[in-house]
Amino acid sequence: MLGYVFRRLVWSIPTLFGISLLAFVLTSILPVVGYGQDNTRTAVGEDQRRKLFLDLPRFINTNPLDARARSLRAAHQIATDDAPSARTEISRVGGAGLPHVIPYLDQLTLAERVRVASALVPIALRSDPSLHLPQEANELPGFWARYWDDHILDFTPVAIERAVKRYTTYEGEERRRAILAVDTYALDAIFRVLYETVDPLARARLLALCGDITGLAPHVSEHDDTTTVELAAGIWREWWYVHRSDFITYSGTDRAIVVVSETRYGKWVSRVFSGELGVSSRDGEAIATKLARYAPVTLSAIGLALLLSYLLAVPLGLLTAYRKGERVDFVSAGVLFAMYSVPIFVYCEFLRHVFAGSLLVHSGVLLSAFAMAIAMTALLSRYQRASVLDVLRQDYVRTAVAKGASPWRVLVVHVLRNAVIPTISVIGTQFPSLLGSAFVVEEIFRVHGLGYETLRAVEAHDVPWLVAIVTVTALITTLALLVSDIAAAILNPRLKARAIWARWGRV
């Protein structure tokens, strides 16, 4: 059995890959347009495009941009025509680009060196306002040459990571200034330490450094409460996930990896496996945190609905198949058809009316499960009936009847185990429809689960949440299909063997 489970896990990999491609195509359609303040459709702005990785190619990035490429490109533009946008870009990349731009000055003419050196002045003032800059522009190239001779050892990964770790443990103004002196070069080390640190005070210090270096919000201080710090940490982690490539330099094997990782699909997949699902544009909260809070509610209701529907559908399917053509079969067929035809919100209103004034009305999860179970029972009982009828025609069942086995023994011992397998196999295929039903019932019963939150996201055009919910739904559906397949093999070992032989083309 372990071998079969392993094979199913291996074969689920191409399935997941196909589902991920489909989900990526569907979710990449969502961010094409946005909504203005008057709720009219508008083109997505440049900042929003960056957040949604629309500036990246879909699958292959033959020219990935890092701090070296961005800073040198900006320096070349400044040296050529002194473009204002290039000055803004080189200042934004900041200290992360200094190890590449300062050596590049030696390749330029005097006039070009002056232009590029003057563009670096905002970085110097940001990293250390007490620096004494030359008054004459012609002296700036020499200043940067001396500056680099004095600080070259500070711009090393080992030195800056050691400085950041010391600052999180022992706060001090000198340590803080040492980190600010390398400007954006420190960001990679700051975020690496931030992911490892659980102390709220240390996290607040690191987040405050991020605000000081970049000048971006949210600003955090050590006096903020834990909730504020964690909310800000989620926003900053999302910012770093989007902009990390601007402040690091790819080298070695990294340059080969980023060809596929620095793409829309690569970012989409890495979000799934890293858990960095972004932040909600509706309330600024980390999507992973919201999923951890709301998913158990919805999955509990779905799981309870499946349990109730199978407890009702399996016996009902056995009974109607055994009494085929009798009154109970015709009556149950009519009732089940009516149950299947009625929209689920009617069941919700019925249950809310029936249990009005009772304690159950306050348990939205239970009522949600009951409503979904009613609709599922009608479908599953028909699956079960058809499966039982098929098994009843098998030779081994007729043999058991000929030997004098009682109807109860025939149904329970000989029929049920084999007849329930097709019904169990549909669990995975029914999960997406149950999730869609959960959206309706959670809204009616005011249950704060995935459905309720998704409808609020639709109202607010919260694209990051919608992308995340499509991704998570695809993964859970794949897992449900895998579990139902393994459960069917456990109930019927012959099915397992037949599937394995058929897969290798020997039958």
Summary of the structure (lengths in Angstrom):
residues: 507
radius of gyration: 31.2
end to end distance: 20.6
largest distance: 109.8
contacts: 1594
relative contact order: 0.09
helix: 78%
strand: 2%
